Amino acid sequence: MPNALPKPLRKQREVLYMPVKGHSAVLGTAGSGKTTLALYRAAYLSAPGMLHSGQTLLLTYNRALVTYLNHLKPPEFRNVRVENYHKFARGYLNSMGRMRSDSICDPDLRRLLICEALSNVKQRSKKSRFFDRHLTFFLDEIAWILSHGIETEEQYIAVDRVGRIGTNLARKLRGRMFDIRNEYLKLRSQRGKMYDWDDIAYHVHQEYLQDDRP
């Protein structure tokens, strides 16, 4: 069966052979070869003689793309391992002893708990139109806070809410928003849920910082 993976050309080759250390963001229009180039790049980094050569992990959030990449991957790319990010995250946290059975809060339960958290904070706060915002605002704002690893009210008040265009939130109201975030995490913990799909990447990173294994 012929190799279905097209060879990198011109600018693609420049990207393929970028420095092996550090972080890079590669942008391109649809059909410019980003997906196949990612596969080539992973194989390049895994080649003998390269810094940290050996098995290389290629992650994507899209499960269908995992299937597609594994279909494209030729046998000689055996050191390239393609996984869905959340599958990797669960496995990694489990390897660190930080993943119990059924410990991720699913979207339906998350919505229910945030609604409850909003109601609880509203009841013990002064009357404010802030609490009249659509539930979607609170769902998205908590997702933003958790995905950015913001741990304290002080951090939240100081940070620029990048990516939250069109959802203005005065700094004087951020304390109330953070109370809702804290109440949600408390309710989530009471249900035995350690993570949701918004903050699992943050917890992976925190564990990685403490991980001294090869």
C-alpha positions in Angstrom: 0.0 0.0 0.0 1.6 3.4 -1.0 2.4 5.9 1.7 -0.6 8.4 1.8 1.5 11.1 3.6 2.5 13.9 1.2 6.1 15.1 1.4 6.7 18.5 2.9 7.6 21.2 0.4 9.1 24.8 0.4 7.9 26.7 3.5 6.8 23.4 5.1 10.4 22.2 5.2 11.4 25.4 7.0 8.9 24.7 9.7 9.8 21.0 9.9 13.4 21.9 10.7 12.8 24.7 13.2 15.0 24.6 16.4 14.1 21.6 18.5 14.0 23.5 21.8 11.4 26.0 22.9 7.8 26.6 21.9 6.6 27.6 18.4 3.2 28.5 17.0 2.6 27.5 13.4 -0.2 29.2 11.5 -1.6 28.3 8.1 -4.8 28.4 6.1 -7.0 25.3 5.6 -5.3 22.9 3.3 -1.8 24.3 3.9 -0.6 21.0 5.4 -0.5 21.8 9.2 -1.8 18.4 10.2 0.7 16.3 8.1 3.5 18.6 9.0 2.8 18.0 12.7 3.2 14.3 12.0 6.5 14.9 10.2 7.7 17.2 12.9 7.0 14.6 15.6 8.9 12.0 13.6 11.8 14.5 13.1 12.0 15.1 16.9 12.0 11.3 17.6 14.9 10.5 15.2 18.2 9.1 16.6 20.7 11.9 17.2 18.1 14.5 18.0 17.9 16.1 21.5 15.6 13.9 23.6 15.2 11.5 20.7 12.9 8.5 21.2 9.2 8.2 21.5 7.4 11.5 20.8 3.9 12.4 21.7 1.6 14.2 19.3 -1.6 15.5 20.9 -4.8 16.8 19.5 -8.1 17.7 21.0 -10.0 16.1 18.1 -10.5 12.4 18.4 -11.4 12.1 14.7 -8.0 13.7 13.9 -6.3 11.1 16.1 -7.8 8.4 13.9 -6.8 10.3 10.7 -3.2 10.8 11.8 -2.8 7.2 12.8 -4.1 6.2 9.4 -1.6 8.5 7.7 1.3 7.5 9.9 3.7 5.2 8.0 5.3 2.2 9.8 8.7 4.0 10.0 7.1 6.6 12.3 6.8 4.0 15.1 8.3 6.3 17.7 5.4 8.8 17.1 2.5 8.3 19.5 -0.7 10.1 18.6 -3.3 10.7 21.3 -6.4 12.8 22.2 -5.3 15.4 24.7 -7.9 14.5 27.3 -7.1 10.8 27.1 -3.4 11.7 27.7 -4.4 13.9 30.6 -6.4 11.2 32.3 -3.6 8.7 31.9 -0.9 11.1 33.1 -2.8 12.1 36.2 -3.5 8.4 36.9 0.2 7.7 36.6 0.7 10.4 39.3 -1.9 8.8 41.6 -4.3 11.8 40.9 -7.1 10.2 38.9 -9.8 8.3 40.7 -12.6 6.5 39.0 -15.4 8.9 37.8 -13.5 11.9 39.0 -14.2 14.2 36.1 -17.3 16.4 36.2 -19.3 16.0 33.0 -20.8 19.1 31.3 -24.4 18.5 32.5 -23.4 18.2 36.1 -21.0 21.2 35.7 -23.9 23.3 34.5 -26.1 22.2 37.4 -23.4 22.9 40.0 -22.6 26.4 38.6 -26.3 27.2 38.6 -26.4 26.2 42.2 -23.2 28.1 43.1 -24.7 31.2 41.5 -27.9 30.9 43.5 -25.9 30.3 46.8 -23.7 33.4 46.3 -26.7 35.5 45.2 -28.6 34.7 48.4 -25.8 35.8 50.7 -24.9 38.9 48.7 -26.4 42.4 48.3 -28.9 42.7 45.5 -27.2 43.4 42.2 -28.0 43.3 38.5 -24.8 41.3 38.1 -26.6 38.2 39.1 -29.2 38.7 36.4 -26.8 37.9 33.6 -27.5 34.9 31.5 -26.2 31.6 32.9 -24.0 31.2 29.8 -21.9 34.2 31.0 -21.1 32.4 34.3 -20.4 29.1 32.6 -18.0 30.7 30.2 -16.3 32.9 32.7 -15.6 30.1 35.1 -14.3 28.0 32.2 -12.0 31.0 31.4 -10.8 31.3 35.0 -10.1 27.6 35.4 -8.4 27.1 32.0 -6.0 30.0 32.8 -5.0 28.6 36.2 -6.1 31.6 38.1 -6.0 30.5 41.8 -6.7 33.7 43.8 -9.1 36.6 43.8 -6.1 39.0 43.6 -4.9 37.3 40.4 -8.3 37.5 38.9 -8.8 41.2 39.7 -5.4 42.1 38.3 -5.5 40.0 35.1 -6.7 41.2 31.6 -9.6 39.0 30.5 -8.0 38.2 27.1 -10.5 36.5 24.8 -13.6 37.7 26.7 -14.4 40.5 24.3 -18.0 41.6 24.5 -18.4 40.3 28.1 -17.4 43.4 30.1 -16.9 42.8 33.8 -15.9 45.7 36.1 -13.0 44.9 38.4 -15.2 45.8 41.4 -17.5 42.8 40.5 -14.8 40.3 40.0 -14.8 39.4 43.7 -18.4 38.2 43.4 -17.5 36.3 40.3 -14.6 34.6 42.1 -17.0 33.7 44.9 -19.1 31.8 42.4 -16.0 30.1 41.1 -15.1 29.0 44.7 -18.6 27.9 45.5 -18.7 25.8 42.3 -15.4 24.1 43.2 -16.7 23.4 46.7 -19.9 21.8 45.3 -17.9 19.9 42.7 -15.6 18.5 45.4 -18.6 17.5 47.5 -19.7 15.4 44.6 -16.4 13.6 44.5 -15.3 15.3 41.3 -11.6 16.4 41.1 -11.7 18.0 37.7 -13.8 19.2 34.8 -12.8 19.5 31.2 -11.8 23.1 31.6 -9.2 22.7 34.4 -7.8 19.3 33.8 -5.0 20.7 31.6 -4.0 23.1 34.5 -3.8 20.2 36.9 -1.7 18.2 34.4 0.7 21.1 34.3 0.9 21.4 38.1 1.6 17.7 38.5 4.2 17.9 35.7 6.1 20.7 37.6 6.5 18.2 40.5 7.3 15.2 38.3 11.0 14.2 38.4 10.6 11.0 36.4 12.4 10.7 33.0 
